[in-house]
Structures are given as structure tokens and as C-alpha cells.
């Protein structure tokens, strides 16, 4: 059953129940109550496991939409479970397109690598070979451009096509200019890869280095193999050319190996994924092929090249080139596949168990971050939310101070993105909790929460009375200030409107809130919390149960209000 804080339009309520692996559970359509404040979804049969519920609904009052998800467990679900994100199928055309671009890049890059700085006698055929590679790469870019499904895909495709075309123009000014244009083309292609999407510019940099070095290695190797067989038929010496290749390719082999390990380390969450999933097995296959290629390269350079065993050398180089090209084919599949998602512990997916009994709550801003604190006397929960939602890289430092001034440093354990929990027995009285929070790309800060034990008595019926009283008021003047963190506070604004219009806009307008208490020792202040919306509120009321002042804390905002009424 889903409970809403205001009446919903029954025709807009949608609920999907998924297993932790992302499989859909069969359900019937939601049944919404006559009051429109709750919806029930029947399931034929429950099995042990973790389930994720995705829901959406629109308000019957103002048409505003809301959506979200939560998780729950049945039975013994301790341990590590996969996240609820499934991999996508690979597209054959995309794989062929990527492989064609790799081949074209390899032909052009390998030829340029071996001919830059070489005697002029080697250069006459360079432009023709590079042109073949450019044509293949351009065809791949064109096909990729035709299949682009987004504006950014079109933009990257057009820039990619331009960069590939500039390779030929660069040849007229020298091989170095063509090589620079080729690296730019590789960088634009890599911008659409997994590295840049998961690890930003650092992941993109690793992908570019890996792509360019692997392509240059494969292309120069193929060039040498072809020329070795041609020279053998002509009776020309082979070893000088092979030695020239071996000297220049050493750095490429090292860079390819190091960047390949780095890229795989970022995309495969754990060692077990290298054997358990299709993507991981492909990564293992690619790594094995590269290891074989490196072993063959060492054999050719150290064992055969030094002993002038030309016949064996040609064969080893041929096998090495086949292995490297096969590695490029596996790479084309990997680029177009979905890497495995990180596994999540059961508690991380579910969050901590609900606090039980009499719960004390507080909330406020710490810089641009919003801190929510809850304690039931035995356990402390802290949730830190950025303006874009809970984030995995959030960290906290917590210091608790009791009535006697004694400070205790707390070290809570993570329980999900932005979530921290710790068993803390709080004594009666006020405990000051100093929470210093930080998260990447956001300004952090410190929020001091005062937790009073025991908390005030439950008073949901008083909130209902306040709502009814506000609806009956003809005119109320509201002065409001909104803060979003350091340097982001709006000037106070004042508006007069009827009480019914005001209260209708509040998140607790339906009165369907269970977590409502009097502030300890203050019969004129209500404290309430809406967990689904992560809204905390303190409401000061007068003896007629009208609002006098209010403080609302929502993700990334703190709203303070004062109220004035016309005298009768």
C-alpha cells in the first residue's frame, strides 16, 4: 500500500514491482481509495528477496506530478545482490561500425608511425595507404552519424568526420599534421565511450591513449607483415624493416597494456565479474589476447630478431597481427555493450531498518547539502542529500555533545548513497549533534542538530485541526525567506491570500501524516516529517491553532515563514 500526502487522480497512478535483478513482478492495476490518499497493489505470490517499487501519480488538486521508488525485503536477504539495472543488448551494425573505424584508424596510424622520419624512399606509397585507412574510418563515421539518436551524437559525429577528413589535408603539410588530426578523430570517437560517461575526462583520456596506441600497434604490425611477405618474394632484406618496427612499437605495447588494465579496472566492479558476466568474460578474452600478443612480440624481438631467423620471424609476426586484430574485434563488442553495474549489499539497496518507537527528528542545511537526522534512543540515522539527490561519494564527520559538554566522535557506517547509521544510546535531555558533510561538486558545511529525548507526544490530530483552522481564515499575510546555501538566500517576500489557498499548497495539506509530534516541552510547536518527499517542518501555532511561524526543510532548500492575520 502506498500512502500519499494529498489526494491523487486514480487514473494517473502507476506502480511497477521489480526484483533486485530488474525482472518485473506480475501485479494487477492499483486500487485507489475513495479519498484518493492511498493505493493498493495486489501481487499473486511473493518469494524471498529484495523488491524495488517504482511509482508515479498526479495530484487531483493541482495536476502536479510526482514519482519515485523504494525497496523492501522478504525473508533472509543478507549478503550481496546485484543492482536493479539490467544490461542492454548489443547491436551488430554498431559493432561492425566500431570495428571498421578501429581498422581504418589502425591502417592510417600504423603507416604514419612507421614512415614519420624515415628516408624518402619509403614515403611514396604512404599517402595511398593512409588514404585507404581514412576512407574506411570515414565510412564508419558516416554510418555512425546516420544512426545517431541525439543532438550530441550528431555533433560528435560531424566533428569526427571533419577530424578524419583533416588527416588527408594534414598529409600535404607533413605526416605529423596528419597524425595530430588522427589523434583528434580518435578522441572524438572515444567521447562516446564508457570511460567518458562513467569517469569524465580522466576516463576519456585513458580511452584515447588506449585506442590510439592499440590502433598504431595493430596498423604498424599489419604493415610490417605485409611488407615482409612482399620483400621475401622480391628477395629483399626483411630484418632492417622489422628492427625499425620493433624499435618504435615498444612504447605502444606498454601504453596499450597499462591503459587497458586501467580501463578494465574502472568498468568491471569486481574480480568475480571477469568470469560471471558476458561483459566481464569479454574483458578477460581481450586481456588474454593482448597478453598473447605481447608474448609473441617479446619472442620476435628477443628470440628471433637477434638470431636473424627470418622465416620463423615472419610467421610469429603474422600470428601476432591476427591476435591484435582479434583483440580489436573484441574491443568493438565491448564498446557497444553495457558494462556490469556495481553490486550492492542488501542493506545498501534497502537502507537501514525503520527507526522504531519515539523518534526525534531534525533537519537543516550544511552548505548546499541538506542533512536529515533521526534517533530512536538506540540508533542514529543521518541522511545527506545534494541538490541533485543522494550521492554515493558523500562523506560525514559527526561529533555528539551531551549536557555535561563531553564530546564524542561518531564513526557511522554507510547504508547507501548519502546514508549513515550507528547504534547510539541517547540519554534523556538534549544532545547536540554537529554534522559536517561534504560531496563532490557541491559546497559542504556543518549543521548542528539538537536532539531531545524523550521526544514530544504524537499529535497528528492537532495537525488536522491546524489545517482546518487555516482553511477557515479569510486573509493571511505570509512573509517568506528561502535559502539554498551560502550566498543563495532570497530577500523576504510578502503576500496576502486566503487561508484555504495557502494551506492547499503545503505538502501536509491532506493531513495524511503519521510522524507528527509536539516539540519537547513546547505545546505551541509541531514537528513533522514526510519521508517520501524528504520534507521536515516545524510549525509554531497560537492558541487558536493558527500558524504563527514555520520552517520547512526540503532537499537543497530551507524555507522560513511568519504569518499575520487581520484583527477581527
C-alpha positions as CSV (number, residue, x, y, z in Angstrom):
1,X,0.0,0.0,0.0
2,X,1.2,3.5,-0.9
3,X,0.0,6.4,1.2
4,X,0.0,9.9,-0.4
5,X,0.2,13.2,1.4
6,X,-2.6,14.7,-0.8
7,X,-5.4,13.3,-3.0
8,X,-4.2,11.8,-6.3
9,X,-6.0,11.3,-9.6
10,X,-6.7,7.5,-9.7
11,X,-6.3,7.3,-13.4
12,X,-2.7,8.5,-13.2
13,X,-1.4,6.2,-10.5
14,X,1.2,3.7,-11.9
15,X,3.1,1.2,-9.9
16,X,5.7,-1.4,-11.0
17,X,7.2,-4.0,-8.8
18,X,10.7,-5.3,-9.8
19,X,13.1,-7.9,-8.4
20,X,16.6,-6.7,-7.5
21,X,17.7,-8.1,-10.8
22,X,15.3,-5.9,-12.7
23,X,12.7,-8.6,-13.6
24,X,9.1,-7.4,-13.4
25,X,6.7,-9.0,-10.9
26,X,3.1,-9.6,-12.1
27,X,0.6,-7.3,-10.4
28,X,-2.9,-6.1,-11.0
29,X,-3.8,-2.4,-11.6
30,X,-3.6,-0.2,-8.5
31,X,-6.8,0.2,-6.5
32,X,-7.1,3.8,-5.2
33,X,-9.3,4.5,-2.1
34,X,-12.3,6.8,-2.4
35,X,-10.4,9.5,-0.5
36,X,-7.6,9.3,-3.0
37,X,-4.9,9.1,-0.3
38,X,-3.7,5.5,-0.7
39,X,-3.3,2.9,-3.4
40,X,-3.1,-0.9,-3.1
41,X,-1.4,-3.2,-5.5
42,X,-2.1,-6.9,-5.2
43,X,0.6,-9.5,-6.0
44,X,-0.3,-13.2,-6.6
45,X,2.7,-14.7,-4.9
46,X,5.7,-13.3,-3.0
47,X,9.1,-15.0,-2.9
48,X,12.0,-14.2,-0.6
49,X,14.2,-11.4,-2.0
50,X,14.5,-7.7,-2.4
51,X,11.9,-5.8,-4.4
52,X,12.0,-2.3,-5.9
53,X,8.8,-0.4,-6.3
54,X,8.6,2.3,-9.0
55,X,5.6,4.6,-8.6
56,X,4.2,7.8,-10.2
57,X,1.0,9.8,-9.7
58,X,-0.5,13.2,-10.4
59,X,-2.3,15.4,-7.8
60,X,-6.1,15.6,-8.1
61,X,-5.9,19.1,-6.7
62,X,-3.4,21.0,-9.0
63,X,-2.2,18.3,-11.5
64,X,1.4,18.3,-10.1
65,X,3.2,15.0,-10.9
66,X,5.4,13.0,-8.5
67,X,7.4,9.8,-9.0
68,X,9.9,7.8,-7.0
69,X,11.0,4.4,-5.9
70,X,11.7,2.5,-2.7
71,X,12.8,-1.0,-1.8
72,X,11.7,-3.7,0.7
73,X,12.7,-7.2,1.5
74,X,11.0,-10.5,2.3
75,X,12.8,-13.3,4.1
76,X,16.6,-13.7,4.6
77,X,18.2,-11.4,2.0
78,X,21.5,-10.7,3.8
79,X,24.7,-10.6,1.6
80,X,25.5,-9.1,-1.7
81,X,22.9,-8.8,-4.5
82,X,23.1,-7.3,-8.0
83,X,21.6,-3.8,-8.5
84,X,18.3,-3.4,-10.3
85,X,19.9,-2.3,-13.6
86,X,20.0,-4.8,-16.4
87,X,22.4,-4.8,-19.3
88,X,21.4,-3.8,-22.8
89,X,21.7,-6.0,-25.9
90,X,24.5,-5.1,-28.4
91,X,23.7,-4.0,-31.9
92,X,25.5,-5.9,-34.8
93,X,25.7,-2.8,-37.0
94,X,27.2,-0.7,-34.2
95,X,29.8,-3.4,-33.6
96,X,30.7,-3.6,-37.3
97,X,30.8,0.2,-37.5
98,X,33.1,0.5,-34.5
99,X,35.4,-2.3,-35.8
100,X,35.6,-0.6,-39.2
101,X,36.6,2.7,-37.5
102,X,39.3,0.8,-35.5
103,X,40.6,-0.8,-38.7
104,X,40.7,2.4,-40.6
105,X,42.4,4.2,-37.7
106,X,44.9,1.3,-37.4
107,X,45.9,1.4,-41.1
108,X,46.4,5.2,-41.1
109,X,48.1,5.4,-37.6
110,X,50.4,2.4,-38.2
111,X,51.5,3.7,-41.6
112,X,52.2,7.2,-40.2
113,X,54.1,5.7,-37.2
114,X,56.5,3.7,-39.4
115,X,57.1,6.4,-42.1
116,X,57.5,9.6,-40.0
117,X,61.2,10.4,-40.0
118,X,62.1,7.6,-42.4
119,X,64.0,8.0,-45.7
120,X,62.1,9.4,-48.6
121,X,62.2,6.1,-50.5
122,X,59.7,4.7,-48.0
123,X,57.2,7.6,-48.4
124,X,55.8,7.5,-51.9
125,X,53.2,4.9,-51.0
126,X,52.4,6.4,-47.6
127,X,49.6,8.7,-48.8
128,X,47.8,5.9,-50.7
129,X,47.8,3.6,-47.7
130,X,46.8,6.3,-45.2
131,X,44.0,7.3,-47.7
132,X,42.6,3.8,-47.6
133,X,42.5,3.9,-43.8
134,X,40.9,7.3,-43.8
135,X,38.2,6.1,-46.3
136,X,37.3,3.1,-44.1
137,X,37.2,5.3,-41.0
138,X,35.2,7.9,-42.8
139,X,32.6,5.3,-43.9
140,X,32.3,4.1,-40.3
141,X,31.9,7.7,-39.0
142,X,29.2,8.3,-41.7
143,X,27.3,5.2,-40.7
144,X,27.6,6.2,-37.0
145,X,26.3,9.6,-37.9
146,X,23.3,8.2,-39.7
147,X,22.4,6.1,-36.7
148,X,22.8,8.9,-34.1
149,X,19.8,9.3,-32.0
150,X,20.6,12.5,-30.1
151,X,21.8,16.0,-30.8
152,X,25.1,15.4,-29.0
153,X,25.6,12.3,-31.1
154,X,25.2,14.3,-34.3
155,X,27.6,17.0,-33.1
156,X,30.3,14.5,-32.2
157,X,29.7,12.6,-35.4
158,X,30.1,15.7,-37.6
159,X,33.3,16.8,-35.7
160,X,34.6,13.2,-36.0
161,X,34.0,13.3,-39.8
162,X,35.8,16.6,-40.0
163,X,38.8,15.4,-38.0
164,X,39.1,12.3,-40.2
165,X,39.0,14.4,-43.3
166,X,41.7,16.7,-41.9
167,X,44.1,13.7,-41.9
168,X,44.3,13.9,-45.7
169,X,44.7,17.6,-45.6
170,X,47.4,17.2,-43.0
171,X,49.4,14.9,-45.2
172,X,50.0,17.7,-47.6
173,X,51.8,19.6,-44.8
174,X,53.6,16.6,-43.4
175,X,52.9,13.3,-41.6
176,X,53.0,15.0,-38.2
177,X,50.0,17.2,-39.0
178,X,48.1,14.1,-40.3
179,X,48.9,12.2,-37.1
180,X,47.6,15.1,-34.9
181,X,44.3,15.1,-36.9
182,X,44.1,11.3,-36.4
183,X,44.5,11.6,-32.6
184,X,41.7,14.3,-32.6
185,X,39.5,11.9,-34.5
186,X,40.2,9.1,-32.0
187,X,39.5,11.5,-29.1
188,X,36.1,12.4,-30.6
189,X,35.2,8.8,-31.1
190,X,36.2,7.9,-27.5
191,X,34.0,10.7,-26.2
192,X,31.0,8.4,-26.7
193,X,32.6,5.5,-24.9
194,X,32.1,4.1,-21.4
195,X,35.2,5.8,-20.0
196,X,34.0,9.3,-20.5
197,X,30.4,8.6,-19.4
198,X,31.5,6.9,-16.1
199,X,34.7,8.7,-15.2
200,X,34.6,12.0,-17.0
201,X,37.7,13.5,-18.6
202,X,40.1,11.0,-16.8
203,X,38.2,8.0,-18.2
204,X,38.2,9.7,-21.7
205,X,41.9,10.3,-21.5
206,X,42.6,6.6,-20.7
207,X,40.3,5.5,-23.6
208,X,42.0,7.9,-26.1
209,X,45.5,6.6,-25.2
210,X,44.4,3.0,-25.3
211,X,42.6,3.5,-28.7
212,X,45.5,5.4,-30.4
213,X,48.3,3.1,-29.0
214,X,46.4,-0.1,-29.8
215,X,45.5,1.1,-33.3
216,X,49.0,2.3,-34.1
217,X,50.4,-1.1,-32.8
218,X,47.9,-3.1,-34.9
219,X,48.4,-1.0,-38.0
220,X,52.1,-0.9,-38.0
221,X,52.3,-4.6,-37.3
222,X,50.0,-5.4,-40.2
223,X,52.1,-3.0,-42.4
224,X,55.3,-4.9,-41.5
225,X,53.7,-8.3,-42.0
226,X,52.5,-7.4,-45.5
227,X,55.8,-5.8,-46.4
228,X,57.8,-8.7,-45.0
229,X,56.0,-11.2,-47.3
230,X,56.3,-8.9,-50.3
231,X,60.0,-8.4,-49.7
232,X,60.5,-12.1,-49.3
233,X,59.1,-12.7,-52.8
234,X,61.3,-10.0,-54.2
235,X,64.4,-11.3,-52.4
236,X,64.8,-8.0,-50.5
237,X,66.1,-7.9,-46.9
238,X,63.4,-8.0,-44.2
239,X,65.3,-7.6,-40.9
240,X,66.0,-3.8,-41.2
241,X,62.3,-3.0,-41.6
242,X,61.4,-5.3,-38.7
243,X,64.0,-3.8,-36.5
244,X,62.7,-0.3,-37.3
245,X,59.2,-1.5,-36.3
246,X,60.4,-3.2,-33.1
247,X,62.1,0.0,-32.0
248,X,59.1,2.2,-32.4
249,X,56.4,-0.2,-31.2
250,X,57.8,-0.9,-27.7
251,X,56.3,2.2,-26.1
252,X,52.9,1.5,-27.8
253,X,52.8,-2.0,-26.3
254,X,53.4,-0.7,-22.8
255,X,50.9,2.1,-23.2
256,X,48.3,-0.3,-24.6
257,X,48.7,-2.7,-21.7
258,X,48.7,-0.1,-18.9
259,X,45.6,1.8,-20.3
260,X,43.8,-1.5,-21.0
261,X,44.2,-2.6,-17.4
262,X,43.1,0.9,-16.1
263,X,40.0,0.9,-18.3
264,X,39.0,-2.6,-17.4
265,X,39.6,-1.8,-13.7
266,X,37.1,1.1,-13.9
267,X,34.4,-0.7,-15.8
268,X,34.4,-4.2,-14.1
269,X,33.4,-3.7,-10.5
270,X,34.9,-6.9,-9.0
271,X,37.2,-9.8,-9.9
272,X,34.2,-12.2,-9.9
273,X,32.6,-10.2,-12.8
274,X,35.5,-11.2,-15.0
275,X,34.1,-14.7,-15.1
276,X,30.5,-14.4,-14.2
277,X,29.1,-11.9,-16.7
278,X,29.3,-11.7,-20.5
279,X,30.9,-8.3,-20.4
280,X,33.5,-9.5,-17.9
281,X,34.3,-12.6,-20.0
282,X,34.9,-10.3,-23.0
283,X,37.2,-8.2,-21.0
284,X,39.1,-11.4,-19.9
285,X,39.2,-12.5,-23.5
286,X,40.6,-9.2,-24.7
287,X,43.2,-9.2,-21.9
288,X,44.2,-12.7,-22.8
289,X,44.6,-11.8,-26.4
290,X,46.8,-8.8,-25.6
291,X,48.9,-10.9,-23.3
292,X,49.4,-13.4,-26.1
293,X,50.3,-10.6,-28.5
294,X,52.8,-9.2,-26.0
295,X,54.4,-12.6,-25.5
296,X,54.7,-13.0,-29.3
297,X,56.2,-9.5,-29.6
298,X,58.8,-10.4,-27.0
299,X,59.5,-13.7,-28.7
300,X,60.0,-12.0,-32.0
301,X,62.2,-9.2,-30.7
302,X,64.3,-11.1,-28.2
303,X,64.5,-14.6,-29.6
304,X,64.1,-14.4,-33.3
305,X,65.2,-10.9,-34.4
306,X,68.5,-11.2,-32.6
307,X,69.3,-14.5,-34.2
308,X,68.2,-13.5,-37.8
309,X,65.7,-16.3,-38.1
310,X,63.7,-14.6,-40.8
311,X,61.4,-17.5,-41.7
312,X,60.2,-18.0,-38.1
313,X,60.1,-14.2,-37.5
314,X,57.6,-13.7,-40.4
315,X,55.3,-16.4,-39.0
316,X,55.4,-15.1,-35.5
317,X,54.6,-11.6,-36.7
318,X,51.7,-12.9,-38.8
319,X,50.2,-14.7,-35.8
320,X,50.8,-11.6,-33.6
321,X,48.9,-9.4,-36.1
322,X,46.0,-11.8,-36.2
323,X,45.8,-11.8,-32.4
324,X,45.9,-8.0,-32.2
325,X,43.2,-7.7,-34.9
326,X,41.1,-10.2,-32.9
327,X,41.6,-8.0,-29.8
328,X,40.3,-5.0,-31.7
329,X,37.2,-7.1,-32.7
330,X,36.5,-7.9,-29.0
331,X,37.1,-4.2,-28.2
332,X,34.4,-3.3,-30.7
333,X,31.9,-5.5,-29.0
334,X,32.9,-4.2,-25.5
335,X,32.5,-0.5,-26.6
336,X,28.9,-1.3,-27.7
337,X,27.9,-3.4,-24.7
338,X,26.8,-2.4,-21.3
339,X,29.4,-2.9,-18.5
340,X,28.2,-4.7,-15.4
341,X,26.7,-2.5,-12.7
342,X,28.4,-2.4,-9.3
343,X,26.9,-5.0,-6.9
344,X,25.1,-3.6,-3.9
345,X,24.9,-5.0,-0.4
346,X,21.3,-5.8,0.7
347,X,21.4,-3.1,3.3
348,X,22.7,-0.5,0.8
349,X,19.7,-1.2,-1.5
350,X,17.2,-1.2,1.3
351,X,18.7,1.4,3.6
352,X,18.6,0.8,7.4
353,X,15.5,-0.7,9.1
354,X,13.0,2.0,10.1
355,X,13.6,3.7,13.4
356,X,11.2,2.4,16.0
357,X,9.1,3.9,18.8
358,X,9.5,7.5,19.8
359,X,11.7,9.1,17.1
360,X,13.4,12.5,17.4
361,X,14.0,14.3,14.2
362,X,15.9,17.4,13.0
363,X,17.0,18.8,9.6
364,X,18.8,21.7,8.1
365,X,21.4,22.9,5.6
366,X,25.1,22.2,5.7
367,X,26.4,24.4,2.9
368,X,24.5,23.4,-0.2
369,X,23.7,19.9,1.3
370,X,20.6,19.0,3.3
371,X,21.1,17.0,6.5
372,X,18.3,14.9,8.0
373,X,18.8,13.4,11.4
374,X,16.7,10.8,13.2
375,X,17.2,9.0,16.5
376,X,15.0,6.5,18.4
377,X,17.2,6.4,21.6
378,X,19.1,3.3,20.4
379,X,20.1,4.2,16.9
380,X,21.1,7.3,15.0
381,X,20.4,7.7,11.2
382,X,21.8,10.6,9.1
383,X,20.8,11.3,5.5
384,X,22.7,13.8,3.4
385,X,21.1,15.0,0.2
386,X,22.7,17.1,-2.5
387,X,20.6,19.4,-4.8
388,X,20.5,16.5,-7.3
389,X,19.7,13.8,-4.7
390,X,21.6,11.4,-2.6
391,X,25.1,10.7,-4.0
392,X,27.4,7.8,-3.3
393,X,30.6,9.9,-2.7
394,X,29.1,11.8,0.2
395,X,31.0,11.8,3.5
396,X,30.2,13.0,7.0
397,X,32.1,13.8,10.2
398,X,29.8,13.7,13.4
399,X,30.5,14.9,16.9
400,X,28.0,14.4,19.6
401,X,27.9,16.6,22.8
402,X,25.8,15.9,25.8
403,X,24.5,18.1,28.6
404,X,27.8,17.9,30.5
405,X,29.7,19.2,27.5
406,X,31.5,15.9,26.9
407,X,32.1,15.4,23.1
408,X,32.2,12.0,21.4
409,X,33.4,11.5,17.8
410,X,31.0,9.2,15.9
411,X,32.0,6.9,13.0
412,X,28.7,5.7,11.4
413,X,28.7,3.1,8.8
414,X,27.4,3.7,5.2
415,X,23.9,2.4,4.5
416,X,23.5,3.6,0.9
417,X,24.1,6.8,-1.1
418,X,24.2,9.7,1.4
419,X,23.0,7.4,4.2
420,X,24.8,6.7,7.5
421,X,23.7,4.8,10.6
422,X,25.2,3.9,14.0
423,X,23.9,2.4,17.2
424,X,24.0,5.4,19.7
425,X,22.1,5.1,23.1
426,X,21.0,8.7,23.8
427,X,20.3,9.7,27.4
428,X,17.4,11.9,28.4
429,X,18.0,15.6,27.7
430,X,19.4,17.4,24.8
431,X,22.3,16.1,22.7
432,X,23.9,18.5,20.2
433,X,24.9,16.7,17.0
434,X,27.5,18.5,14.9
435,X,27.3,17.1,11.4
436,X,30.0,18.2,8.9
437,X,29.0,17.0,5.4
438,X,30.8,17.1,2.0
439,X,30.1,15.8,-1.5
440,X,31.9,16.2,-4.9
441,X,30.8,19.3,-6.9
442,X,28.8,20.8,-4.0
443,X,29.7,23.2,-1.2
444,X,29.6,21.3,2.1
445,X,29.3,22.7,5.6
446,X,28.2,21.9,9.1
447,X,24.8,21.6,10.6
448,X,24.2,21.4,14.4
449,X,21.1,19.4,15.3
450,X,19.6,19.4,18.8
451,X,18.1,16.0,19.6
452,X,15.8,16.0,22.7
453,X,15.0,12.7,24.5
454,X,12.3,11.8,25.1
455,X,10.6,13.4,22.1
456,X,7.2,15.1,22.5
457,X,3.9,13.2,22.2
458,X,2.4,12.2,18.9
459,X,-0.1,14.8,17.7
460,X,-1.4,14.0,14.2
461,X,-4.9,15.2,15.3
462,X,-3.5,18.6,16.1
463,X,-2.1,19.0,12.6
464,X,-5.6,18.2,11.2
465,X,-7.1,20.9,13.4
466,X,-4.4,23.4,12.2
467,X,-5.2,22.6,8.6
468,X,-9.0,23.0,9.2
469,X,-8.4,26.3,11.1
470,X,-6.2,27.7,8.3
471,X,-8.9,26.8,5.7
472,X,-11.4,28.9,7.5
473,X,-9.3,32.1,7.6
474,X,-10.3,34.8,5.1
475,X,-7.0,36.6,4.8
476,X,-3.5,35.7,5.9
477,X,-0.3,37.6,5.2
478,X,2.8,35.4,4.7
479,X,6.4,36.7,4.8
480,X,8.8,34.1,3.3
481,X,12.6,33.7,3.0
482,X,14.2,30.9,1.1
483,X,17.8,29.8,1.4
484,X,19.7,27.3,-0.8
485,X,23.1,27.5,0.9
486,X,25.9,30.0,1.2
487,X,25.3,33.2,-0.8
488,X,21.9,31.8,-2.1
489,X,19.2,33.4,0.1
490,X,16.3,35.3,-1.4
491,X,15.1,38.6,0.1
492,X,12.0,38.3,2.2
493,X,8.8,38.4,0.2
494,X,5.3,39.1,1.5
495,X,1.9,38.1,0.0
496,X,-1.7,38.1,1.3
497,X,-4.2,35.4,0.4
498,X,-7.0,33.5,1.9
499,X,-6.1,30.7,4.2
500,X,-7.6,27.9,2.1
501,X,-5.5,28.9,-0.9
502,X,-2.3,29.0,1.2
503,X,-2.8,25.7,3.0
504,X,-3.7,23.9,-0.2
505,X,-0.1,24.5,-1.4
506,X,1.5,22.9,1.6
507,X,2.9,19.3,1.4
508,X,0.9,18.3,4.5
509,X,-2.4,19.8,3.3
510,X,-4.3,16.4,3.3
511,X,-3.4,15.8,7.0
512,X,-2.3,12.3,6.0
513,X,0.9,12.5,8.1
514,X,1.8,10.0,10.8
515,X,5.1,11.4,12.1
516,X,3.8,14.5,13.8
517,X,4.9,15.4,17.4
518,X,4.9,18.3,19.7
519,X,8.4,19.8,20.2
520,X,9.6,18.6,23.6
521,X,8.3,21.0,26.3
522,X,6.7,23.3,23.7
523,X,2.9,22.8,23.3
524,X,2.8,25.6,20.7
525,X,5.2,23.9,18.2
526,X,4.6,20.9,15.9
527,X,7.4,18.9,14.3
528,X,6.6,16.6,11.3
529,X,8.4,14.6,8.7
530,X,7.3,13.3,5.2
531,X,9.8,10.5,4.4
532,X,8.6,10.0,0.8
533,X,9.3,13.7,-0.1
534,X,12.2,14.2,2.4
535,X,10.4,17.2,3.9
536,X,10.9,18.3,7.5
537,X,8.8,21.0,9.1
538,X,8.5,22.9,12.3
539,X,5.1,24.7,12.7
540,X,4.5,27.3,15.5
541,X,0.9,27.7,16.3
542,X,-1.2,30.1,18.5
543,X,-3.9,29.2,21.0
544,X,-6.5,29.3,18.1
545,X,-4.3,26.7,16.3
546,X,-3.3,29.1,13.5
547,X,0.2,29.2,12.1
548,X,2.4,31.8,13.6
549,X,5.8,30.8,12.1
550,X,7.1,27.8,10.1
551,X,10.4,26.3,9.0
552,X,10.4,23.8,6.1
553,X,13.5,21.9,5.0
554,X,13.4,20.2,1.6
555,X,16.2,18.8,-0.5
556,X,18.5,21.9,-1.1
557,X,16.1,24.5,0.4
558,X,15.3,25.9,3.8
559,X,12.1,28.0,3.9
560,X,11.1,30.2,6.8
561,X,7.8,31.9,7.1
562,X,5.9,34.2,9.5
563,X,2.1,34.8,9.5
564,X,0.0,37.8,10.3
565,X,-3.8,38.0,10.4
566,X,-6.3,40.8,10.2
567,X,-7.8,41.7,13.6
568,X,-11.5,41.0,13.9
